[in-house]
Amino acid sequence: MKRRKFIKLSAISAAGLVLPVQLEGQADAKPLLKPGTFVTPNADFYVLQIGNPAELDGNTWRMGIGGLIEKERLVLQLKDITVMESVTATRTLKCIGDPIGTEQMSNAEWKGVRLRDLLEKVGPKPEAKVVVFVCADGYHTAIPLEDAMQEDTLLAYEMNGVPLPTEHGFPVRLLNPGHYGTKNPKWIMSIQLAKEHESYWEKRGWDPIANVKLATVIGTPSEGEKITGGKVYTVSGAAFDAGNHGGIKKVEVSIDYGETWEAAEIWAKDTPLAWVLWKWEWQVPDEAEPVEIYARATAHSGLTQDEIGIEADPVGATGYHIIDASIVVA
């Protein structure tokens, strides 16, 4: 009997996690994993915004930095940013609005500049508390000045070795570590220093902090998949906490409603600001029956995901990802 204590929400989006890599040698095939690559190809990276992507011309684009500043307002062209000292970093982005187990989470290698290097050019006034980003699509959000001055907070202009694609924020977007996509705005036109600011989603009741919650996603098997009994099957997926709890320490899988847990292998990782990819080799019983597959993560802080989950609104979903599958006997 199923003993879950919350309503499981199944995946509703086709975007996000990369498709499994097709491997050679199908006679003794290696397992297909999802995600199948550590870095998500640009074409598969999830896309979400309040309207249509803003199409900007990099030759005519300008970005102003002003507000509560000690020096003169700064107006930058794209070439002014790309000639600055650059930073390359692998970062995962995740959507705050996703129910448990959906696929609005992707990982890329980004190139950009430290936001603080630009802010130091204008000199924030002592009364400035937040940095406001106004975007070409009408979106606007703010982050604390303290966060903006962190070394890992970047303005990115490249994604996986090419200029930002239009749908991912060309010419520049913010990479704000530890926070959901709502605090990583795209198509930035203006940066303003201010005492306070009520952001686009905050006006609509969403979490103004938007810290990423500890989460695990099962990529294989998929919901409703039929798994052949008597063979080894590879359960796989991704886990992420955006560094808010020290990064992912371990991932575990259960096929007996959480009574016992098996350690998964983490086969790809970088810094805590990027997801980890995991897999678990399961010797499938040789008996036809339904099965529920649970996955949970534990962070280096000691925090372990709890079974009880909540829906995404307005702070981000928590709880185990559970897949309903069935074992079939050939």
Stockholm file with secondary structure:
# STOCKHOLM 1.0

chainA/1-330         MKRRKFIKLSAISAAGLVLPVQLEGQADAKPLLKPGTFVTPNADFYVLQIGNPAELDGNTWRMGIGGLIEKERLVLQLKDITVMESVTATRTLKCIGDPIGTEQMSNAEWKGVRLRDLLEKVGPKPEAKVVVFVCADGYHTAIPLEDAMQEDTLLAYEMNGVPLPTEHGFPVRLLNPGHYGTKNPKWIMSIQLAKEHESYWEKRGWDPIANVKLATVIGTPSEGEKITGGKVYTVSGAAFDAGNHGGIKKVEVSIDYGETWEAAEIWAKDTPLAWVLWKWEWQVPDEAEPVEIYARATAHSGLTQDEIGIEADPVGATGYHIIDASIVVA
#=GR chainA/1-330 SS CCCCCSCCCCCCCSSSSCCCCCCSCGGGCCCCCSSCSSSCCGGGSCCCCSSSCCCCCTTTCCEEEEESBSSCCEEECHHHHHTSCCEEEEEEEECTTCCTTCSCEEEEEEEEEEHHHHHHHHCBCTTCCEEEEEETTSCEEEEEHHHHTSTTCEEEEEETTEECCGGGTSSCEEECTTBCGGGSCSSEEEEEEESCCCCTTGGGTCCSSCBCCCEEEEEESCTTCEEETTSEEEEEEEEECTTTTSSEEEEEEESSTTSSCEECEEEECCSTTSCEEEEEEEECCSSCEEEEEEEEEEETTSCBCCSCCBCSTTTCCBSCEEEEEEEECC
#=GC SS_cons         CCCCCSCCCCCCCSSSSCCCCCCSCGGGCCCCCSSCSSSCCGGGSCCCCSSSCCCCCTTTCCEEEEESBSSCCEEECHHHHHTSCCEEEEEEEECTTCCTTCSCEEEEEEEEEEHHHHHHHHCBCTTCCEEEEEETTSCEEEEEHHHHTSTTCEEEEEETTEECCGGGTSSCEEECTTBCGGGSCSSEEEEEEESCCCCTTGGGTCCSSCBCCCEEEEEESCTTCEEETTSEEEEEEEEECTTTTSSEEEEEEESSTTSSCEECEEEECCSTTSCEEEEEEEECCSSCEEEEEEEEEEETTSCBCCSCCBCSTTTCCBSCEEEEEEEECC
//
